Amino acid sequence: MIKSMTGFGKASKELGDKTIHVEIRSLNSKGADISLRLSSGLRNYELELRNELSKQLERGKIDLSIYIESNKTETPVEINLELAKAYHEQLKKLAATIGEPLSQSMAQVLKFPDVMKSERKETDENEWKEIKLCVNDALVQLNNFRDLEGNSILKDFEERLGKIGACLDEIKKLDLIRINSIKERIRSNIEDVIGKGKIDENRFEQELIYYVEKLDINEEKVRLKTHLDYFLETCKETSAGRKLNFISQEIGREINTIGSKANDAPMQKLVVLMKDELEKIKEQANNVL
């Protein structure tokens, strides 16, 4: 059954004095376009996350966010006291040497390299296992969302393909009388020019056969029906999005050919209706996995 590329999933998990928050969004894309927003301690696992997302989601513009929230008060930065003292001593010596007062020395010391440092705590293996479970829970939600969207898209496909099929049935009926109508119209036009009763019937029939052959749409009608059926069969396959796009292009070719050969106003109106439905099918097919 077809799946949409659009989806959303989130999960949270308590882990000691921390809370893990995971959110995953996906939209349609030709390939796997993965964007990660991670806490600094998870950078070492970025490649593993990308591989897992590609494996489970296959395609789509995928955004994964993982935030680790601490439930206790922590000092986010530390001051390198020894280095700060050393900088301060050097500033005092400089001030004494040049005979200038030592003003705002603390502000200056804090701006020097490595005086202020942020402690980064790497994620350990046990914590990473819990984070992976949380990511997997979010992926399950996202895939369930994709399944539901896929069911809605399938119903839309069936409805629109049914309308194209109904138009094709009407075209088949019109085609039964179209050729005779064209013959009569051509005969009437010629008689208006050369006069009634002056047509060379043998020559007229020869030319008419050549002309009518160019207007024949029997092959197009058969191929169009085949493509409509094949489209629905393909919807039962997994990861059918690209294939459905190709089939919709073939459907469009047959509809265009019927339109160019129709030479009949009622038939042309039906062709326009079929094109309109096909464009909506193509839009939806771009979102199928």
N, C-alpha and C positions, 0 to 999 in steps of 0.2 A: 504494500500500500504506500502511496506517495506521502512524503513528509515535507513540511514547509521549512525554509531556512530561517524563518523568523521565530524567535523564542526568547524566553527569559526564565532564569532560575536563580534562587538564592538559598543560602543555608547559613546557620550560625551554630557555634558549638562552644560550650564552656570548657576551658582547659586550665585547671588550677586557678591561678589569679589572673588569667587572661581570657578574653572572648575572641573567637575567630569569626570573622564575617566574610562570606564569599558571595559575590554576585557575578552572573554570566549573562550577557546579552548577545544575540546573533541576528544579523540581517542578511539579505541576499547579496551574494558576490560570486564572481566566476570561479574563484579559488578559495583557499583557506587564508584569509587575511586576519591574523591574530594580533591583538593588542593586549598587553599585560600591564596592570598597575599593582605593584607588589610592595609590601613592607621591605625595608632594606635588608633584613635578615633572610629573605627568601630568594635573593638574587641567584644563589648557587643552584636553585631548582628550576630556573626559568626554562631551560631546554627540555627537562622532563615534563613540565606543564604543557609546553607547546606540542610535544609529541602526543600527549594524552588527549589534548583538545582536538588535534588533527585526526586521531584515531576514532574518537567517539562522535565528532560532529562533522567530519569530512570536509564540508564546504561552508562558506559564509564569512561575513565580516563579524568576527568574534571579539568581544571585549570581556576580559576577566579581571575582576578586582578582588584582591585579598587584603583585608585589614586586620591587624592584630591589636586589639584594644586591651590595655593594661588596667586592671581593677584596683591597683595600689599606686600610691604616690611614689614617683621615681624622680630622681634628679636627672634631667635630660642631658646636662653638660657637666664637665669637671674642669677645674683650673689646675694647670701644671704649676704647682707652687714653687718648686725649685727653679724652673725656667723663668717664672715671673720675677723671682728674687734676683736672678742673675741679670735679667734685662734692666731691673730697677737700679742695681748697683752700677751698671754701665752708664745709665742715664745720669746718675748723680756725679760720676766721674767726668762725663762730658760737660755737664753744667758747671762744675768747678773749674774745668780747664778753660772754658771760653768765658767764664765770668757772667753767666746768665742764670737767672733764678730757675729752679726746677718747679714748673707749674704744670698742673694737670698730668702728673706723671702716671697716675693709675689708669687714666683713659688711654694714654699712649701705650702703656705696657700691655693692656688687654688686646690691642690691635696687632701686636707682634705675632708672627707665625707660631702655631702649636701651643700658645698659651691657653686658649680655650679649646677644649676637645670634647667631641660627642662620642660616647661609648656605644659602639654597635655590637649588639649581642646576636650571634649567629643562631639560627634555629637548629636544635638538636634533632636526631633521628626519630625519637619518640614523638616529639612535637610535630614533626613533618608527617608522620603516619596519620596523626589525627587531622591535620590540615588536608591531606589527600582524601580522607573519608568525607570531610566537609565539602570539598570540591566535587567529589563524586555524587553527593546528595543533590548539589545544585545542578549538576549535569543531568541527573535523572528527571528533575523538575523541568529543565529546559527541553529535554527530548519528549516528555509528555506534552508540553506546550506545542512542540513541533508536530506531534501526531494529531492533536486536535485541529490545528491550523490546516494540516494536510487533508483531513476529512472535509473541512469546509471548502477547500480548493477543489477537491474531487467532485463535490456536489455542483459547484459552479461549472466545472468542465462538462459534466454530464448534461447540464441544462443548456449550455451554449452550443455544444456539439449537436444536441437534439434539435436546436433551432436551425443550425446549418443543414442538418439532414432533412428537416421539413422543407426548407427552401429548395434543396436539391430535388426532392420529390415533386415540388411544384414545377421546377424547371423541366423535369422529365415529361410532365403532362403538356407543358407549353411546347416542348420540342416536337411533339407528335404533329402539331398543326403549323409549326413555324416554317418549315421548308415549303409547304404548299402556299402559305401566305407570301413568302419571299418570291416564289415563282410567279404568282399572280401580280405582285407589285412590279416585278421586272417587266413582265409582259405588258402591263398597263402603261408603264413608262415608255417602252419602245413604241407601242401603238400610238401614243400621243405624239411621238416624233415623226414616224414614217407613215402613219395611217393604219387604220384597222384592216386586217385581212392581208397585209403585205409582208408579213413575217415569214421567212424561210424556216419552216418548222424543224427540218433536219439540223440546220445550222444552229437554230435556237436551242434545241435539245442538247447538242454537243457542248455549246458554250455554257449552258445551264448546269450540266453535270460537272464540268470543271469548276464552276463557281461554287456550287453546293458542297462539293468535296472540301473546300476550304472552310466552310461553315459547320462541318460535321463535328459534334462534341461528344459522340458516344464514348470514345476512349477517356476523355476527361471526366465524364460522369462516373464511369467505372472506377477510375483511379481515385477520384475524390471520395467515393464511398469506402473504398479499401483503406484509404488514409484515415478516415474518421473512425473506422473500426479498430485500426491498428493503434491509434492514439489511446483509446480506452483500454485496450489490452496492455499497453505499455504502462499505464497507470498502476497496474498490479505488480510491477517490478520494483525492486529497491533501487534507490539512487537513480531515478529515471529522468531527472530534470533536463540534462543536456539532450537526451534522446527525444524528449517531448518538444524541445525547441526545434530540433531538426525536422520532426514530423509536421509541426505547425508551419514551417517554411514550405514543405511540399504541398500541404493543403492550400496555402496561399497561391502557389504556382498554378494549381489546377483551377482555382476560383478565378484568377486573373485571365487564364486562357479561355475559360468559358465566357467571361465578360467580353474579351476581345473578339470572339467568334459569334457572339449571340446575335447581333444585328436585329435586336428585338427589344422594344422598350420595357414590356412587363418583365422579361427575363433579366434585363439590366438592373431593374429595381431589386430583384431578388439577389443579384450578385452584390449590390451595395450592402444589403442587409447581412449577407454572409461575411463580407469583409469587416463589417463593424463588429460582429461577434468574434471573428478570428483575432482582431486586434486585442480584444479583452482577454481572450485565451492566452495570447502571447505574453501579455502583462503578468498574468498569473503564473505562467510557466517559468518565467524568470525567477520566481520565488520558490520553485520546487527544488528540493535537494537532489 
